[in-house]
Amino acid sequence: MKPLEGIKVMEFSTMITASFAAMMMAEQGAHVIKVEPVELGDPMRHLGSSKGGISGLFANCNRGKRSLRLDVKTEAGRNIIKQLAAETDVVLCNFRPGVMDGLGLGSNTLREINPRLIYAAINGFGNAGPDSDKPAYDPVIQAQAGFAAVQGEGGEGPEFVRNLVCDKITAYTACQAVTAALYMREKTGEGQHIDLSMMDAGLYFLFPDGFMHQTLLDDDVEHVPPLSQLLYEMTLTKDGGVTVSAANEAQQVGLLTAIDQLHLFADERFNSMEKIIANIDELRSIMRDEMAKFTNAELLKKLAANDVPAAECLGYDDVLAHPQYAANDSLDTIEHPVMGSMRRVKPPAQFGGERLAPAAHTAAHGQHTEEILAELGFSDAEVAALLGDKVASGVTAE
């Protein structure tokens, strides 16, 4: 039995945040209905490499859901959502503040229908303040939450993490908040409303180390270089690059031993961890020249023998071929009826020592519309009328 079996989720979203959060819940056993506009559906369906009209990006955020293609701007469409809400445990949405209320599908409306409902509203910047109405995309949040500053620290200026990191951080935060609310509901019998902004989720994630120098506020605080300058160093070798993270004195000794430079630890500039930190650039310059004398394999073997954390910097294909992922059973390959052969990454959390199987195939736009309407009690004639009026559409509708 999966942890969230029996939980019903209804998702209203475009792009990553609510989609990824709902997929994580689906992979843990929840039954998820993704409500999509009649026209193009979630724009993520069409971004990046694709086959059969479904992109890899969309597939990686939407496994295991049923797709309901519905015009919620119509009264009939809204009534269908209200019927679904009466038997739903969680609603996830990621729109600007007021959008769902404007549609007549806000938290108060749906939670009046179902007091046990947990309604999680995700937006970019928060419900009030100067930026609350602005559109939010991952690079915007990275810039405003400090990610670009942290990435560029010690370099030539601000730099982005070239990945939708804030979108996914927000998704993980939403998933954790919803499951916490489900646990509270078990104790109280009542649902609740959750607000979450990408900006807050990004700062909360970044803050422990990224803002550690802005945490202690007294004038007598002793400042040292941030962890990003101590641990994140690329070392070029004869045939590639490795990263070495010698974070304590024993590991520094191991590193110097591995490259036959232990005598440096007797040097007054480097004979304690405090002095190494103070003179890290000078020490790295010396070590960089020494490590460049080895190949990746030679250097990694020496570092491993001295218990120094290190790894080769792998390309995409080498990441997927790494034997540790095979040992962890992290990936699999399936045949999708439309998308063909596809690789999937399995959910990382293991329950009872076992991997959860990835959720079922990614749905086509509107694939389950008629099935869901029938489950709500609509007759064949009523379903046909809804399709004819463009209130709802199936997968083959234009």
Residue pairs with C-beta under 8 A, 6 or more apart in sequence:
1 29
2 28
2 29
2 351
2 356
3 28
3 29
3 351
4 25
4 28
4 29
4 30
4 179
5 29
5 30
6 29
6 31
7 25
7 29
7 30
7 31
7 89
7 90
7 182
8 30
8 31
8 32
8 33
8 87
8 88
8 89
8 90
9 22
9 25
9 26
9 30
9 31
9 32
9 33
9 88
9 89
9 90
9 91
9 92
10 32
10 33
10 35
10 81
10 84
10 85
10 88
10 90
10 91
10 92
11 18
11 19
11 22
11 32
11 33
11 34
11 35
11 65
11 91
11 92
11 93
12 18
12 35
12 72
12 91
12 92
12 93
12 94
12 95
12 100
12 105
13 19
13 22
13 34
13 42
13 92
13 93
13 94
13 95
13 122
14 42
14 43
14 44
14 94
15 42
15 43
15 44
15 94
15 167
16 44
16 61
16 138
16 164
16 167
16 168
16 171
17 94
17 122
17 167
17 168
17 170
17 171
17 174
17 198
18 92
18 93
18 94
18 120
18 122
18 171
18 174
19 34
19 42
19 44
19 61
19 62
19 171
20 61
20 167
20 168
20 171
21 92
21 120
21 122
21 170
21 171
21 172
21 174
21 175
21 178
22 30
22 32
22 34
22 65
22 92
23 32
23 61
23 62
23 63
23 64
23 65
23 359
24 171
24 172
24 175
24 347
25 32
25 90
25 175
25 178
25 179
26 32
26 63
26 64
26 65
26 359
27 63
27 64
27 347
27 356
27 358
27 359
28 347
28 356
30 90
31 66
32 64
32 65
32 66
33 65
33 66
33 67
33 68
33 84
33 368
33 372
34 42
34 62
34 65
34 66
34 67
34 68
34 363
35 68
35 70
35 72
35 81
36 42
36 67
36 68
36 69
36 70
36 365
36 366
37 69
37 70
37 71
37 72
38 69
38 70
38 71
38 366
38 390
38 392
38 393
38 397
40 46
40 365
41 67
41 69
41 365
41 366
42 58
42 62
44 55
44 57
44 58
44 61
44 62
45 53
45 54
45 55
45 58
45 365
46 53
46 55
46 58
47 55
47 57
47 58
48 55
48 56
48 57
49 55
49 56
50 56
50 58
51 338
51 339
51 340
52 336
52 338
52 339
52 340
52 364
53 338
53 364
53 365
54 338
54 339
54 362
54 364
56 342
58 362
59 336
59 339
59 342
59 362
60 345
62 362
62 363
63 344
63 358
63 359
63 360
63 361
63 362
64 358
64 359
64 360
65 359
65 362
65 363
66 363
66 367
66 368
66 371
66 372
67 363
67 364
67 365
67 366
67 367
67 368
67 369
67 395
68 366
68 368
68 369
68 372
68 392
69 365
69 366
69 369
69 392
69 393
69 394
69 395
69 397
70 77
70 80
70 81
70 369
70 391
70 392
70 393
71 77
71 390
71 391
71 392
72 78
72 81
72 103
72 105
73 103
74 389
74 391
76 386
76 389
76 391
77 391
77 392
78 103
78 104
78 105
80 373
80 376
80 386
80 391
80 392
81 105
81 110
82 105
82 109
82 110
82 113
83 376
84 372
84 376
85 91
85 110
85 113
85 114
85 117
86 113
86 114
87 114
88 114
88 117
89 116
89 117
89 118
89 182
90 117
90 118
90 119
90 120
90 178
90 182
91 107
91 110
91 117
91 118
91 119
91 120
92 120
92 122
92 174
92 178
93 100
93 120
93 121
93 122
94 121
94 122
94 123
95 121
95 123
96 123
96 124
96 132
96 133
96 135
97 121
97 123
97 126
97 127
97 132
97 133
100 106
100 107
100 121
101 108
101 109
107 119
107 121
107 193
110 117
110 119
111 117
111 119
111 191
111 193
114 191
115 190
115 191
116 185
116 189
116 190
116 191
117 191
118 178
118 181
118 182
118 185
118 191
118 192
118 194
119 191
119 192
119 193
119 194
120 174
120 177
120 178
120 181
120 194
120 196
121 193
121 194
121 195
121 196
122 170
122 174
122 196
122 197
122 198
123 132
123 136
123 195
123 196
123 197
123 198
124 131
124 134
124 135
124 136
124 140
124 141
124 197
124 198
124 199
125 131
125 132
125 134
125 136
125 144
125 197
125 198
125 199
126 132
126 195
126 197
126 199
126 200
127 195
127 197
131 144
131 199
134 140
136 198
136 199
138 164
138 165
138 166
138 167
139 160
141 147
141 166
141 198
141 199
141 202
142 148
142 160
142 161
142 165
142 166
142 202
143 158
143 160
144 199
145 166
145 199
145 202
145 203
145 206
146 202
146 203
146 206
146 210
146 211
147 160
147 161
147 165
147 166
147 202
147 206
147 210
148 158
148 159
148 160
149 158
150 206
150 210
150 228
151 158
151 159
151 160
151 161
152 158
152 159
153 226
153 228
153 229
154 228
154 229
166 198
166 201
166 202
167 198
169 198
169 201
169 202
169 205
170 196
170 197
170 198
170 201
170 202
173 196
173 201
173 204
173 205
174 194
174 196
174 201
177 194
177 196
178 194
181 191
181 192
181 194
184 192
185 191
185 192
203 211
207 215
209 226
209 227
209 228
210 226
210 228
212 226
212 227
213 223
213 226
224 277
224 278
225 277
225 280
229 280
230 247
230 277
230 280
231 245
231 247
232 243
232 245
233 243
233 244
233 284
234 241
234 242
234 243
234 313
235 241
235 242
235 243
235 244
235 287
235 288
235 291
235 292
235 299
236 288
236 291
236 292
237 291
237 292
237 294
237 295
237 296
237 298
237 299
238 292
238 293
238 294
238 295
238 296
239 295
239 296
240 295
240 296
240 312
240 313
241 296
241 312
241 313
242 291
242 296
242 299
242 300
242 303
242 310
242 311
242 312
242 313
243 310
243 311
243 313
244 255
244 291
244 303
244 308
244 309
244 310
245 251
245 309
245 310
246 252
246 254
246 255
246 308
246 309
247 309
248 273
249 272
249 273
250 307
251 307
251 308
251 309
252 265
252 273
252 276
253 262
253 265
254 303
254 306
254 307
254 308
255 287
255 303
255 306
255 308
256 262
256 264
256 265
256 287
257 306
258 299
258 302
258 303
258 305
258 306
258 308
259 287
259 290
259 291
259 294
259 299
259 302
260 290
261 286
261 287
261 290
264 270
264 283
264 286
265 271
268 275
269 275
269 279
269 282
269 283
270 276
270 279
270 283
276 283
291 299
294 302
296 312
299 310
300 310
300 311
300 312
303 310
304 310
312 318
314 322
319 325
320 331
320 343
325 331
329 346
329 355
330 345
330 346
330 348
331 343
331 344
331 345
331 346
332 343
332 344
332 346
332 358
333 341
333 342
333 343
333 344
334 341
334 342
334 344
334 361
335 341
335 342
336 342
336 361
336 362
337 361
338 364
339 362
344 358
345 358
346 355
346 356
346 357
346 358
347 355
347 356
347 358
349 356
350 356
364 395
365 395
366 392
366 393
366 394
366 395
366 397
367 394
367 395
369 387
369 392
369 393
369 394
369 395
370 383
370 387
370 394
373 382
373 383
373 386
373 392
374 380
374 383
378 386
383 392
386 392
387 393
387 394
387 397
